[in-house]
Amino acid sequence: MSQFLSTADAARILGVTPAAIRAMERAGRLPAAGRTRGGIRLFRQSDVQRAAKRRTSRRDDRGR
């Protein structure tokens, strides 16, 4: 897997929509690593994996 992920790839991993990924980036909850010349947001795979762990952790906390 590439070190960088597109918005769609990040959304697939986190189980959310691409619009939710863009909102997370605007809110500062998921930092964008940059953009391509065409304007596509790129996210570090490590940042997306960290966000996935936080989401899983929050779900586990709610179930207790």
PDBQT receptor file of N, H, CA, C and O in Angstrom, charges set to zero:
ATOM      1  N   MET A   1       0.851  -1.191   0.000  1.00  0.00    +0.000 N 
ATOM      2  CA  MET A   1       0.000   0.000   0.000  1.00  0.00    +0.000 C 
ATOM      3  C   MET A   1       0.889   1.244   0.000  1.00  0.00    +0.000 C 
ATOM      4  O   MET A   1       1.950   1.252   0.625  1.00  0.00    +0.000 OA
ATOM      5  N   SER A   2       0.469   2.258  -0.679  1.00  0.00    +0.000 N 
ATOM      6  H   SER A   2      -0.393   2.251  -1.186  1.00  0.00    +0.000 HD
ATOM      7  CA  SER A   2       1.207   3.507  -0.765  1.00  0.00    +0.000 C 
ATOM      8  C   SER A   2       1.254   4.196   0.594  1.00  0.00    +0.000 C 
ATOM      9  O   SER A   2       0.394   3.978   1.447  1.00  0.00    +0.000 OA
ATOM     10  N   GLN A   3       2.260   5.017   0.778  1.00  0.00    +0.000 N 
ATOM     11  H   GLN A   3       2.959   5.194   0.085  1.00  0.00    +0.000 HD
ATOM     12  CA  GLN A   3       2.387   5.785   2.008  1.00  0.00    +0.000 C 
ATOM     13  C   GLN A   3       1.287   6.842   2.105  1.00  0.00    +0.000 C 
ATOM     14  O   GLN A   3       0.925   7.263   3.204  1.00  0.00    +0.000 OA
ATOM     15  N   PHE A   4       0.757   7.271   0.962  1.00  0.00    +0.000 N 
ATOM     16  H   PHE A   4       1.051   6.929   0.069  1.00  0.00    +0.000 HD
ATOM     17  CA  PHE A   4      -0.282   8.286   0.925  1.00  0.00    +0.000 C 
ATOM     18  C   PHE A   4      -1.584   7.706   0.394  1.00  0.00    +0.000 C 
ATOM     19  O   PHE A   4      -1.588   6.830  -0.471  1.00  0.00    +0.000 OA
ATOM     20  N   LEU A   5      -2.681   8.212   0.926  1.00  0.00    +0.000 N 
ATOM     21  H   LEU A   5      -2.677   8.924   1.628  1.00  0.00    +0.000 HD
ATOM     22  CA  LEU A   5      -4.010   7.733   0.542  1.00  0.00    +0.000 C 
ATOM     23  C   LEU A   5      -4.852   8.889   0.022  1.00  0.00    +0.000 C 
ATOM     24  O   LEU A   5      -4.721  10.025   0.479  1.00  0.00    +0.000 OA
ATOM     25  N   SER A   6      -5.708   8.588  -0.929  1.00  0.00    +0.000 N 
ATOM     26  H   SER A   6      -5.814   7.666  -1.300  1.00  0.00    +0.000 HD
ATOM     27  CA  SER A   6      -6.665   9.584  -1.414  1.00  0.00    +0.000 C 
ATOM     28  C   SER A   6      -7.803   9.720  -0.401  1.00  0.00    +0.000 C 
ATOM     29  O   SER A   6      -7.905   8.936   0.543  1.00  0.00    +0.000 OA
ATOM     30  N   THR A   7      -8.633  10.699  -0.606  1.00  0.00    +0.000 N 
ATOM     31  H   THR A   7      -8.550  11.336  -1.372  1.00  0.00    +0.000 HD
ATOM     32  CA  THR A   7      -9.800  10.887   0.251  1.00  0.00    +0.000 C 
ATOM     33  C   THR A   7     -10.689   9.649   0.223  1.00  0.00    +0.000 C 
ATOM     34  O   THR A   7     -11.181   9.212   1.263  1.00  0.00    +0.000 OA
ATOM     35  N   ALA A   8     -10.895   9.087  -0.957  1.00  0.00    +0.000 N 
ATOM     36  H   ALA A   8     -10.495   9.442  -1.802  1.00  0.00    +0.000 HD
ATOM     37  CA  ALA A   8     -11.751   7.900  -1.087  1.00  0.00    +0.000 C 
ATOM     38  C   ALA A   8     -11.154   6.703  -0.351  1.00  0.00    +0.000 C 
ATOM     39  O   ALA A   8     -11.875   5.952   0.306  1.00  0.00    +0.000 OA
ATOM     40  N   ASP A   9      -9.836   6.525  -0.462  1.00  0.00    +0.000 N 
ATOM     41  H   ASP A   9      -9.250   7.135  -0.996  1.00  0.00    +0.000 HD
ATOM     42  CA  ASP A   9      -9.189   5.413   0.227  1.00  0.00    +0.000 C 
ATOM     43  C   ASP A   9      -9.267   5.583   1.744  1.00  0.00    +0.000 C 
ATOM     44  O   ASP A   9      -9.536   4.623   2.466  1.00  0.00    +0.000 OA
ATOM     45  N   ALA A  10      -9.032   6.800   2.221  1.00  0.00    +0.000 N 
ATOM     46  H   ALA A  10      -8.813   7.580   1.634  1.00  0.00    +0.000 HD
ATOM     47  CA  ALA A  10      -9.118   7.072   3.655  1.00  0.00    +0.000 C 
ATOM     48  C   ALA A  10     -10.548   6.819   4.149  1.00  0.00    +0.000 C 
ATOM     49  O   ALA A  10     -10.746   6.260   5.228  1.00  0.00    +0.000 OA
ATOM     50  N   ALA A  11     -11.530   7.230   3.363  1.00  0.00    +0.000 N 
ATOM     51  H   ALA A  11     -11.369   7.684   2.486  1.00  0.00    +0.000 HD
ATOM     52  CA  ALA A  11     -12.933   7.027   3.736  1.00  0.00    +0.000 C 
ATOM     53  C   ALA A  11     -13.250   5.540   3.832  1.00  0.00    +0.000 C 
ATOM     54  O   ALA A  11     -13.945   5.111   4.753  1.00  0.00    +0.000 OA
ATOM     55  N   ARG A  12     -12.752   4.764   2.901  1.00  0.00    +0.000 N 
ATOM     56  H   ARG A  12     -12.188   5.113   2.152  1.00  0.00    +0.000 HD
ATOM     57  CA  ARG A  12     -12.996   3.319   2.898  1.00  0.00    +0.000 C 
ATOM     58  C   ARG A  12     -12.415   2.679   4.161  1.00  0.00    +0.000 C 
ATOM     59  O   ARG A  12     -13.066   1.841   4.786  1.00  0.00    +0.000 OA
ATOM     60  N   ILE A  13     -11.216   3.062   4.530  1.00  0.00    +0.000 N 
ATOM     61  H   ILE A  13     -10.687   3.742   4.023  1.00  0.00    +0.000 HD
ATOM     62  CA  ILE A  13     -10.566   2.498   5.716  1.00  0.00    +0.000 C 
ATOM     63  C   ILE A  13     -11.317   2.874   6.986  1.00  0.00    +0.000 C 
ATOM     64  O   ILE A  13     -11.476   2.047   7.884  1.00  0.00    +0.000 OA
ATOM     65  N   LEU A  14     -11.780   4.125   7.062  1.00  0.00    +0.000 N 
ATOM     66  H   LEU A  14     -11.650   4.797   6.332  1.00  0.00    +0.000 HD
ATOM     67  CA  LEU A  14     -12.461   4.597   8.271  1.00  0.00    +0.000 C 
ATOM     68  C   LEU A  14     -13.951   4.261   8.286  1.00  0.00    +0.000 C 
ATOM     69  O   LEU A  14     -14.615   4.438   9.307  1.00  0.00    +0.000 OA
ATOM     70  N   GLY A  15     -14.476   3.781   7.166  1.00  0.00    +0.000 N 
ATOM     71  H   GLY A  15     -13.936   3.637   6.336  1.00  0.00    +0.000 HD
ATOM     72  CA  GLY A  15     -15.890   3.428   7.118  1.00  0.00    +0.000 C 
ATOM     73  C   GLY A  15     -16.814   4.634   7.132  1.00  0.00    +0.000 C 
ATOM     74  O   GLY A  15     -17.904   4.590   7.702  1.00  0.00    +0.000 OA
ATOM     75  N   VAL A  16     -16.364   5.714   6.497  1.00  0.00    +0.000 N 
ATOM     76  H   VAL A  16     -15.478   5.750   6.035  1.00  0.00    +0.000 HD
ATOM     77  CA  VAL A  16     -17.159   6.940   6.408  1.00  0.00    +0.000 C 
ATOM     78  C   VAL A  16     -17.195   7.385   4.949  1.00  0.00    +0.000 C 
ATOM     79  O   VAL A  16     -16.580   6.757   4.088  1.00  0.00    +0.000 OA
ATOM     80  N   THR A  17     -17.904   8.447   4.681  1.00  0.00    +0.000 N 
ATOM     81  H   THR A  17     -18.404   8.958   5.381  1.00  0.00    +0.000 HD
ATOM     82  CA  THR A  17     -17.978   8.981   3.324  1.00  0.00    +0.000 C 
ATOM     83  C   THR A  17     -16.794   9.910   3.045  1.00  0.00    +0.000 C 
ATOM     84  O   THR A  17     -16.185  10.427   3.981  1.00  0.00    +0.000 OA
ATOM     85  N   PRO A  18     -16.466  10.125   1.782  1.00  0.00    +0.000 N 
ATOM     86  CA  PRO A  18     -15.422  11.099   1.460  1.00  0.00    +0.000 C 
ATOM     87  C   PRO A  18     -15.743  12.501   2.016  1.00  0.00    +0.000 C 
ATOM     88  O   PRO A  18     -14.836  13.235   2.408  1.00  0.00    +0.000 OA
ATOM     89  N   ALA A  19     -17.021  12.861   2.047  1.00  0.00    +0.000 N 
ATOM     90  H   ALA A  19     -17.758  12.264   1.729  1.00  0.00    +0.000 HD
ATOM     91  CA  ALA A  19     -17.397  14.163   2.617  1.00  0.00    +0.000 C 
ATOM     92  C   ALA A  19     -17.030  14.233   4.099  1.00  0.00    +0.000 C 
ATOM     93  O   ALA A  19     -16.619  15.283   4.592  1.00  0.00    +0.000 OA
ATOM     94  N   ALA A  20     -17.177  13.116   4.802  1.00  0.00    +0.000 N 
ATOM     95  H   ALA A  20     -17.511  12.262   4.402  1.00  0.00    +0.000 HD
ATOM     96  CA  ALA A  20     -16.807  13.085   6.229  1.00  0.00    +0.000 C 
ATOM     97  C   ALA A  20     -15.295  13.250   6.392  1.00  0.00    +0.000 C 
ATOM     98  O   ALA A  20     -14.839  13.896   7.336  1.00  0.00    +0.000 OA
ATOM     99  N   ILE A  21     -14.524  12.673   5.482  1.00  0.00    +0.000 N 
ATOM    100  H   ILE A  21     -14.894  12.149   4.715  1.00  0.00    +0.000 HD
ATOM    101  CA  ILE A  21     -13.056  12.825   5.530  1.00  0.00    +0.000 C 
ATOM    102  C   ILE A  21     -12.683  14.286   5.320  1.00  0.00    +0.000 C 
ATOM    103  O   ILE A  21     -11.825  14.815   6.027  1.00  0.00    +0.000 OA
ATOM    104  N   ARG A  22     -13.320  14.941   4.357  1.00  0.00    +0.000 N 
ATOM    105  H   ARG A  22     -14.017  14.512   3.782  1.00  0.00    +0.000 HD
ATOM    106  CA  ARG A  22     -13.029  16.355   4.110  1.00  0.00    +0.000 C 
ATOM    107  C   ARG A  22     -13.398  17.197   5.334  1.00  0.00    +0.000 C 
ATOM    108  O   ARG A  22     -12.678  18.132   5.685  1.00  0.00    +0.000 OA
ATOM    109  N   ALA A  23     -14.513  16.869   5.978  1.00  0.00    +0.000 N 
ATOM    110  H   ALA A  23     -15.098  16.110   5.693  1.00  0.00    +0.000 HD
ATOM    111  CA  ALA A  23     -14.922  17.592   7.194  1.00  0.00    +0.000 C 
ATOM    112  C   ALA A  23     -13.923  17.346   8.327  1.00  0.00    +0.000 C 
ATOM    113  O   ALA A  23     -13.598  18.266   9.077  1.00  0.00    +0.000 OA
ATOM    114  N   MET A  24     -13.441  16.121   8.451  1.00  0.00    +0.000 N 
ATOM    115  H   MET A  24     -13.704  15.373   7.841  1.00  0.00    +0.000 HD
ATOM    116  CA  MET A  24     -12.444  15.809   9.478  1.00  0.00    +0.000 C 
ATOM    117  C   MET A  24     -11.159  16.597   9.238  1.00  0.00    +0.000 C 
ATOM    118  O   MET A  24     -10.520  17.058  10.183  1.00  0.00    +0.000 OA
ATOM    119  N   GLU A  25     -10.789  16.748   7.977  1.00  0.00    +0.000 N 
ATOM    120  H   GLU A  25     -11.308  16.374   7.208  1.00  0.00    +0.000 HD
ATOM    121  CA  GLU A  25      -9.587  17.513   7.644  1.00  0.00    +0.000 C 
ATOM    122  C   GLU A  25      -9.781  18.992   7.979  1.00  0.00    +0.000 C 
ATOM    123  O   GLU A  25      -8.895  19.621   8.558  1.00  0.00    +0.000 OA
ATOM    124  N   ARG A  26     -10.932  19.541   7.618  1.00  0.00    +0.000 N 
ATOM    125  H   ARG A  26     -11.652  19.030   7.148  1.00  0.00    +0.000 HD
ATOM    126  CA  ARG A  26     -11.210  20.960   7.920  1.00  0.00    +0.000 C 
ATOM    127  C   ARG A  26     -11.250  21.218   9.417  1.00  0.00    +0.000 C 
ATOM    128  O   ARG A  26     -10.839  22.285   9.874  1.00  0.00    +0.000 OA
ATOM    129  N   ALA A  27     -11.743  20.246  10.191  1.00  0.00    +0.000 N 
ATOM    130  H   ALA A  27     -12.077  19.379   9.820  1.00  0.00    +0.000 HD
ATOM    131  CA  ALA A  27     -11.843  20.394  11.649  1.00  0.00    +0.000 C 
ATOM    132  C   ALA A  27     -10.513  20.124  12.354  1.00  0.00    +0.000 C 
ATOM    133  O   ALA A  27     -10.397  20.335  13.561  1.00  0.00    +0.000 OA
ATOM    134  N   GLY A  28      -9.510  19.658  11.604  1.00  0.00    +0.000 N 
ATOM    135  H   GLY A  28      -9.604  19.486  10.623  1.00  0.00    +0.000 HD
ATOM    136  CA  GLY A  28      -8.209  19.394  12.201  1.00  0.00    +0.000 C 
ATOM    137  C   GLY A  28      -8.093  18.024  12.848  1.00  0.00    +0.000 C 
ATOM    138  O   GLY A  28      -7.111  17.751  13.538  1.00  0.00    +0.000 OA
ATOM    139  N   ARG A  29      -9.076  17.159  12.639  1.00  0.00    +0.000 N 
ATOM    140  H   ARG A  29      -9.874  17.381  12.079  1.00  0.00    +0.000 HD
ATOM    141  CA  ARG A  29      -9.026  15.819  13.239  1.00  0.00    +0.000 C 
ATOM    142  C   ARG A  29      -8.248  14.826  12.393  1.00  0.00    +0.000 C 
ATOM    143  O   ARG A  29      -7.860  13.766  12.885  1.00  0.00    +0.000 OA
ATOM    144  N   LEU A  30      -8.014  15.152  11.121  1.00  0.00    +0.000 N 
ATOM    145  H   LEU A  30      -8.329  16.012  10.721  1.00  0.00    +0.000 HD
ATOM    146  CA  LEU A  30      -7.238  14.294  10.230  1.00  0.00    +0.000 C 
ATOM    147  C   LEU A  30      -6.414  15.209   9.323  1.00  0.00    +0.000 C 
ATOM    148  O   LEU A  30      -6.940  15.788   8.372  1.00  0.00    +0.000 OA
ATOM    149  N   PRO A  31      -5.124  15.334   9.622  1.00  0.00    +0.000 N 
ATOM    150  CA  PRO A  31      -4.314  16.268   8.831  1.00  0.00    +0.000 C 
ATOM    151  C   PRO A  31      -4.060  15.758   7.413  1.00  0.00    +0.000 C 
ATOM    152  O   PRO A  31      -3.734  14.589   7.203  1.00  0.00    +0.000 OA
ATOM    153  N   ALA A  32      -4.214  16.649   6.463  1.00  0.00    +0.000 N 
ATOM    154  H   ALA A  32      -4.479  17.598   6.633  1.00  0.00    +0.000 HD
ATOM    155  CA  ALA A  32      -3.885  16.311   5.078  1.00  0.00    +0.000 C 
ATOM    156  C   ALA A  32      -2.380  16.480   4.907  1.00  0.00    +0.000 C 
ATOM    157  O   ALA A  32      -1.794  17.444   5.400  1.00  0.00    +0.000 OA
ATOM    158  N   ALA A  33      -1.767  15.542   4.209  1.00  0.00    +0.000 N 
ATOM    159  H   ALA A  33      -2.244  14.759   3.809  1.00  0.00    +0.000 HD
ATOM    160  CA  ALA A  33      -0.328  15.605   3.964  1.00  0.00    +0.000 C 
ATOM    161  C   ALA A  33      -0.015  16.578   2.832  1.00  0.00    +0.000 C 
ATOM    162  O   ALA A  33       1.119  17.034   2.683  1.00  0.00    +0.000 OA
ATOM    163  N   GLY A  34      -1.023  16.883   2.050  1.00  0.00    +0.000 N 
ATOM    164  H   GLY A  34      -1.944  16.513   2.171  1.00  0.00    +0.000 HD
ATOM    165  CA  GLY A  34      -0.833  17.784   0.924  1.00  0.00    +0.000 C 
ATOM    166  C   GLY A  34      -1.875  17.532  -0.132  1.00  0.00    +0.000 C 
ATOM    167  O   GLY A  34      -2.875  16.852   0.097  1.00  0.00    +0.000 OA
ATOM    168  N   ARG A  35      -1.622  18.092  -1.293  1.00  0.00    +0.000 N 
ATOM    169  H   ARG A  35      -0.810  18.645  -1.480  1.00  0.00    +0.000 HD
ATOM    170  CA  ARG A  35      -2.530  17.919  -2.429  1.00  0.00    +0.000 C 
ATOM    171  C   ARG A  35      -1.725  17.662  -3.682  1.00  0.00    +0.000 C 
ATOM    172  O   ARG A  35      -0.575  18.083  -3.808  1.00  0.00    +0.000 OA
ATOM    173  N   THR A  36      -2.357  16.960  -4.604  1.00  0.00    +0.000 N 
ATOM    174  H   THR A  36      -3.291  16.618  -4.501  1.00  0.00    +0.000 HD
ATOM    175  CA  THR A  36      -1.724  16.749  -5.901  1.00  0.00    +0.000 C 
ATOM    176  C   THR A  36      -1.867  18.033  -6.712  1.00  0.00    +0.000 C 
ATOM    177  O   THR A  36      -2.554  18.965  -6.297  1.00  0.00    +0.000 OA
ATOM    178  N   ARG A  37      -1.221  18.072  -7.854  1.00  0.00    +0.000 N 
ATOM    179  H   ARG A  37      -0.663  17.314  -8.191  1.00  0.00    +0.000 HD
ATOM    180  CA  ARG A  37      -1.377  19.237  -8.743  1.00  0.00    +0.000 C 
ATOM    181  C   ARG A  37      -2.828  19.422  -9.152  1.00  0.00    +0.000 C 
ATOM    182  O   ARG A  37      -3.268  20.542  -9.410  1.00  0.00    +0.000 OA
ATOM    183  N   GLY A  38      -3.564  18.337  -9.210  1.00  0.00    +0.000 N 
ATOM    184  H   GLY A  38      -3.207  17.427  -9.000  1.00  0.00    +0.000 HD
ATOM    185  CA  GLY A  38      -4.977  18.400  -9.576  1.00  0.00    +0.000 C 
ATOM    186  C   GLY A  38      -5.887  18.768  -8.413  1.00  0.00    +0.000 C 
ATOM    187  O   GLY A  38      -7.099  18.882  -8.594  1.00  0.00    +0.000 OA
ATOM    188  N   GLY A  39      -5.318  18.957  -7.206  1.00  0.00    +0.000 N 
ATOM    189  H   GLY A  39      -4.333  18.864  -7.059  1.00  0.00    +0.000 HD
ATOM    190  CA  GLY A  39      -6.105  19.383  -6.059  1.00  0.00    +0.000 C 
ATOM    191  C   GLY A  39      -6.647  18.256  -5.196  1.00  0.00    +0.000 C 
ATOM    192  O   GLY A  39      -7.423  18.505  -4.272  1.00  0.00    +0.000 OA
ATOM    193  N   ILE A  40      -6.249  17.010  -5.483  1.00  0.00    +0.000 N 
ATOM    194  H   ILE A  40      -5.619  16.808  -6.233  1.00  0.00    +0.000 HD
ATOM    195  CA  ILE A  40      -6.723  15.880  -4.687  1.00  0.00    +0.000 C 
ATOM    196  C   ILE A  40      -5.981  15.852  -3.361  1.00  0.00    +0.000 C 
ATOM    197  O   ILE A  40      -4.751  15.894  -3.323  1.00  0.00    +0.000 OA
ATOM    198  N   ARG A  41      -6.745  15.782  -2.268  1.00  0.00    +0.000 N 
ATOM    199  H   ARG A  41      -7.744  15.748  -2.299  1.00  0.00    +0.000 HD
ATOM    200  CA  ARG A  41      -6.133  15.699  -0.942  1.00  0.00    +0.000 C 
ATOM    201  C   ARG A  41      -5.448  14.349  -0.774  1.00  0.00    +0.000 C 
ATOM    202  O   ARG A  41      -5.957  13.318  -1.214  1.00  0.00    +0.000 OA
ATOM    203  N   LEU A  42      -4.297  14.373  -0.134  1.00  0.00    +0.000 N 
ATOM    204  H   LEU A  42      -3.883  15.210   0.225  1.00  0.00    +0.000 HD
ATOM    205  CA  LEU A  42      -3.585  13.151   0.193  1.00  0.00    +0.000 C 
ATOM    206  C   LEU A  42      -3.406  13.082   1.703  1.00  0.00    +0.000 C 
ATOM    207  O   LEU A  42      -3.118  14.089   2.351  1.00  0.00    +0.000 OA
ATOM    208  N   PHE A  43      -3.576  11.903   2.249  1.00  0.00    +0.000 N 
ATOM    209  H   PHE A  43      -3.810  11.086   1.722  1.00  0.00    +0.000 HD
ATOM    210  CA  PHE A  43      -3.455  11.684   3.683  1.00  0.00    +0.000 C 
ATOM    211  C   PHE A  43      -2.399  10.623   3.934  1.00  0.00    +0.000 C 
ATOM    212  O   PHE A  43      -2.304   9.643   3.194  1.00  0.00    +0.000 OA
ATOM    213  N   ARG A  44      -1.606  10.820   4.979  1.00  0.00    +0.000 N 
ATOM    214  H   ARG A  44      -1.683  11.615   5.580  1.00  0.00    +0.000 HD
ATOM    215  CA  ARG A  44      -0.623   9.804   5.339  1.00  0.00    +0.000 C 
ATOM    216  C   ARG A  44      -1.343   8.571   5.845  1.00  0.00    +0.000 C 
ATOM    217  O   ARG A  44      -2.292   8.664   6.623  1.00  0.00    +0.000 OA
ATOM    218  N   GLN A  45      -0.884   7.423   5.398  1.00  0.00    +0.000 N 
ATOM    219  H   GLN A  45      -0.113   7.348   4.765  1.00  0.00    +0.000 HD
ATOM    220  CA  GLN A  45      -1.483   6.164   5.837  1.00  0.00    +0.000 C 
ATOM    221  C   GLN A  45      -1.417   6.052   7.355  1.00  0.00    +0.000 C 
ATOM    222  O   GLN A  45      -2.363   5.567   7.976  1.00  0.00    +0.000 OA
ATOM    223  N   SER A  46      -0.323   6.488   7.958  1.00  0.00    +0.000 N 
ATOM    224  H   SER A  46       0.445   6.881   7.453  1.00  0.00    +0.000 HD
ATOM    225  CA  SER A  46      -0.176   6.398   9.413  1.00  0.00    +0.000 C 
ATOM    226  C   SER A  46      -1.209   7.264  10.133  1.00  0.00    +0.000 C 
ATOM    227  O   SER A  46      -1.715   6.867  11.183  1.00  0.00    +0.000 OA
ATOM    228  N   ASP A  47      -1.531   8.437   9.588  1.00  0.00    +0.000 N 
ATOM    229  H   ASP A  47      -1.121   8.759   8.735  1.00  0.00    +0.000 HD
ATOM    230  CA  ASP A  47      -2.547   9.304  10.203  1.00  0.00    +0.000 C 
ATOM    231  C   ASP A  47      -3.932   8.668  10.121  1.00  0.00    +0.000 C 
ATOM    232  O   ASP A  47      -4.720   8.751  11.062  1.00  0.00    +0.000 OA
ATOM    233  N   VAL A  48      -4.218   8.034   8.989  1.00  0.00    +0.000 N 
ATOM    234  H   VAL A  48      -3.578   7.967   8.224  1.00  0.00    +0.000 HD
ATOM    235  CA  VAL A  48      -5.521   7.382   8.812  1.00  0.00    +0.000 C 
ATOM    236  C   VAL A  48      -5.635   6.187   9.760  1.00  0.00    +0.000 C 
ATOM    237  O   VAL A  48      -6.683   5.975  10.370  1.00  0.00    +0.000 OA
ATOM    238  N   GLN A  49      -4.565   5.414   9.883  1.00  0.00    +0.000 N 
ATOM    239  H   GLN A  49      -3.713   5.586   9.387  1.00  0.00    +0.000 HD
ATOM    240  CA  GLN A  49      -4.584   4.263  10.791  1.00  0.00    +0.000 C 
ATOM    241  C   GLN A  49      -4.767   4.720  12.241  1.00  0.00    +0.000 C 
ATOM    242  O   GLN A  49      -5.485   4.078  13.007  1.00  0.00    +0.000 OA
ATOM    243  N   ARG A  50      -4.122   5.822  12.615  1.00  0.00    +0.000 N 
ATOM    244  H   ARG A  50      -3.539   6.343  11.993  1.00  0.00    +0.000 HD
ATOM    245  CA  ARG A  50      -4.271   6.380  13.968  1.00  0.00    +0.000 C 
ATOM    246  C   ARG A  50      -5.720   6.818  14.197  1.00  0.00    +0.000 C 
ATOM    247  O   ARG A  50      -6.278   6.584  15.269  1.00  0.00    +0.000 OA
ATOM    248  N   ALA A  51      -6.322   7.447  13.202  1.00  0.00    +0.000 N 
ATOM    249  H   ALA A  51      -5.868   7.637  12.331  1.00  0.00    +0.000 HD
ATOM    250  CA  ALA A  51      -7.722   7.875  13.313  1.00  0.00    +0.000 C 
ATOM    251  C   ALA A  51      -8.637   6.662  13.439  1.00  0.00    +0.000 C 
ATOM    252  O   ALA A  51      -9.624   6.700  14.173  1.00  0.00    +0.000 OA
ATOM    253  N   ALA A  52      -8.311   5.583  12.722  1.00  0.00    +0.000 N 
ATOM    254  H   ALA A  52      -7.509   5.552  12.125  1.00  0.00    +0.000 HD
ATOM    255  CA  ALA A  52      -9.120   4.359  12.797  1.00  0.00    +0.000 C 
ATOM    256  C   ALA A  52      -9.050   3.772  14.202  1.00  0.00    +0.000 C 
ATOM    257  O   ALA A  52     -10.063   3.309  14.726  1.00  0.00    +0.000 OA
ATOM    258  N   LYS A  53      -7.880   3.785  14.813  1.00  0.00    +0.000 N 
ATOM    259  H   LYS A  53      -7.057   4.161  14.387  1.00  0.00    +0.000 HD
ATOM    260  CA  LYS A  53      -7.730   3.275  16.189  1.00  0.00    +0.000 C 
ATOM    261  C   LYS A  53      -8.527   4.127  17.168  1.00  0.00    +0.000 C 
ATOM    262  O   LYS A  53      -9.153   3.593  18.084  1.00  0.00    +0.000 OA
ATOM    263  N   ARG A  54      -8.512   5.452  16.985  1.00  0.00    +0.000 N 
ATOM    264  H   ARG A  54      -8.003   5.885  16.241  1.00  0.00    +0.000 HD
ATOM    265  CA  ARG A  54      -9.291   6.337  17.864  1.00  0.00    +0.000 C 
ATOM    266  C   ARG A  54     -10.773   6.048  17.725  1.00  0.00    +0.000 C 
ATOM    267  O   ARG A  54     -11.495   6.013  18.722  1.00  0.00    +0.000 OA
ATOM    268  N   ARG A  55     -11.236   5.839  16.491  1.00  0.00    +0.000 N 
ATOM    269  H   ARG A  55     -10.649   5.868  15.682  1.00  0.00    +0.000 HD
ATOM    270  CA  ARG A  55     -12.656   5.543  16.262  1.00  0.00    +0.000 C 
ATOM    271  C   ARG A  55     -13.042   4.232  16.927  1.00  0.00    +0.000 C 
ATOM    272  O   ARG A  55     -14.105   4.134  17.541  1.00  0.00    +0.000 OA
ATOM    273  N   THR A  56     -12.192   3.234  16.810  1.00  0.00    +0.000 N 
ATOM    274  H   THR A  56     -11.329   3.314  16.312  1.00  0.00    +0.000 HD
ATOM    275  CA  THR A  56     -12.459   1.922  17.420  1.00  0.00    +0.000 C 
ATOM    276  C   THR A  56     -12.462   2.062  18.936  1.00  0.00    +0.000 C 
ATOM    277  O   THR A  56     -13.316   1.488  19.611  1.00  0.00    +0.000 OA
ATOM    278  N   SER A  57     -11.533   2.806  19.463  1.00  0.00    +0.000 N 
ATOM    279  H   SER A  57     -10.839   3.273  18.915  1.00  0.00    +0.000 HD
ATOM    280  CA  SER A  57     -11.451   3.008  20.907  1.00  0.00    +0.000 C 
ATOM    281  C   SER A  57     -12.701   3.699  21.434  1.00  0.00    +0.000 C 
ATOM    282  O   SER A  57     -13.221   3.314  22.482  1.00  0.00    +0.000 OA
ATOM    283  N   ARG A  58     -13.187   4.703  20.733  1.00  0.00    +0.000 N 
ATOM    284  H   ARG A  58     -12.765   5.016  19.882  1.00  0.00    +0.000 HD
ATOM    285  CA  ARG A  58     -14.397   5.407  21.163  1.00  0.00    +0.000 C 
ATOM    286  C   ARG A  58     -15.614   4.492  21.120  1.00  0.00    +0.000 C 
ATOM    287  O   ARG A  58     -16.480   4.555  21.992  1.00  0.00    +0.000 OA
ATOM    288  N   ARG A  59     -15.673   3.644  20.098  1.00  0.00    +0.000 N 
ATOM    289  H   ARG A  59     -14.969   3.594  19.389  1.00  0.00    +0.000 HD
ATOM    290  CA  ARG A  59     -16.796   2.686  20.017  1.00  0.00    +0.000 C 
ATOM    291  C   ARG A  59     -16.758   1.726  21.179  1.00  0.00    +0.000 C 
ATOM    292  O   ARG A  59     -17.798   1.407  21.754  1.00  0.00    +0.000 OA
ATOM    293  N   ASP A  60     -15.560   1.254  21.539  1.00  0.00    +0.000 N 
ATOM    294  H   ASP A  60     -14.715   1.513  21.072  1.00  0.00    +0.000 HD
ATOM    295  CA  ASP A  60     -15.419   0.330  22.662  1.00  0.00    +0.000 C 
ATOM    296  C   ASP A  60     -15.813   1.002  23.974  1.00  0.00    +0.000 C 
ATOM    297  O   ASP A  60     -16.451   0.382  24.824  1.00  0.00    +0.000 OA
ATOM    298  N   ASP A  61     -15.434   2.265  24.139  1.00  0.00    +0.000 N 
ATOM    299  H   ASP A  61     -14.916   2.769  23.449  1.00  0.00    +0.000 HD
ATOM    300  CA  ASP A  61     -15.780   2.995  25.358  1.00  0.00    +0.000 C 
ATOM    301  C   ASP A  61     -17.288   3.173  25.501  1.00  0.00    +0.000 C 
ATOM    302  O   ASP A  61     -17.815   3.117  26.613  1.00  0.00    +0.000 OA
ATOM    303  N   ARG A  62     -17.977   3.384  24.404  1.00  0.00    +0.000 N 
ATOM    304  H   ARG A  62     -17.549   3.429  23.501  1.00  0.00    +0.000 HD
ATOM    305  CA  ARG A  62     -19.429   3.573  24.456  1.00  0.00    +0.000 C 
ATOM    306  C   ARG A  62     -20.147   2.274  24.808  1.00  0.00    +0.000 C 
ATOM    307  O   ARG A  62     -21.238   2.300  25.377  1.00  0.00    +0.000 OA
ATOM    308  N   GLY A  63     -19.543   1.151  24.474  1.00  0.00    +0.000 N 
ATOM    309  H   GLY A  63     -18.657   1.130  24.012  1.00  0.00    +0.000 HD
ATOM    310  CA  GLY A  63     -20.177  -0.133  24.739  1.00  0.00    +0.000 C 
ATOM    311  C   GLY A  63     -20.050  -0.602  26.180  1.00  0.00    +0.000 C 
ATOM    312  O   GLY A  63     -20.636  -1.619  26.552  1.00  0.00    +0.000 OA
ATOM    313  N   ARG A  64     -19.307   0.110  26.982  1.00  0.00    +0.000 N 
ATOM    314  H   ARG A  64     -18.830   0.936  26.680  1.00  0.00    +0.000 HD
ATOM    315  CA  ARG A  64     -19.080  -0.301  28.366  1.00  0.00    +0.000 C 
ATOM    316  C   ARG A  64     -20.123   0.226  29.301  1.00  0.00    +0.000 C 
ATOM    317  O   ARG A  64     -20.066  -0.037  30.503  1.00  0.00    +0.000 OA
TER     318      ARG A  64
